Amino acid sequence: MFESLQVTSKLVDKVIKPFSALAEHGVLVSAGHGTERGEWNTMTASWALMGHLWNRPMAALFIRPQRHTAVFAEEEDYLSVSFLDTADEKMCEALKICGTVSGRDEDKAASAGLTPVFHDNTVIGFEEAILTVSCRKLYRSQFDMDLFLDPQVIIDCYPKKDFHYVYFCEIRDAYLRHK
């Protein structure tokens, strides 16, 4: 069902358009060590970056500390980013559910109509995803209020002072769904 591919910028640009995917719909950021409920969690993210850093293809992923996914992200060496077909209304609804429902409270995958898969015993993906990329954590930090140069960002985005954890991750593998 999935083809494991070497990650290249051309592949990611051909299969998805990261800027529009993130800005218009979001992606699923997931972490865990199995596909049973309680072994993993996912969340919708519209704040992420993809590019090159340290001579590697990279993703910068941002997770607020109170999110259930943060617990799994802290424990695991790998995170994943899954891109859904947002031309499909069901997948748009899945993104909405994964951004508003907590995996602490209910089976998020069942509610969203998603089927979790465990790619190469490393990362969580979904049968419905067009593309899932595995991301090995290389660096973690948390935004520091004192380091913001524009205080308006804090006012607009962090009224509760719940600053994101930031994970810089090397994109290691890509799993492309066969049609």
Buried (B, 14 or more C-beta within 10 A) or exposed (E): EBEEBEBEEEBBEEBBEBEEBBEEBBBBBBBBBEBEBEEBBBBBBBBBBBEEBEEBBBBBBBBBEEBBBBBBBBEBEBBBBBBBBBEEEEBBEBBBBBBEBEBEEEEBBEBBEBEBBBBEEBBBBBEBBBBBBBBBBEEBEEBEEEEBEEEEEBEEBBEEEEBBBBBBBBBBBBBBBEE
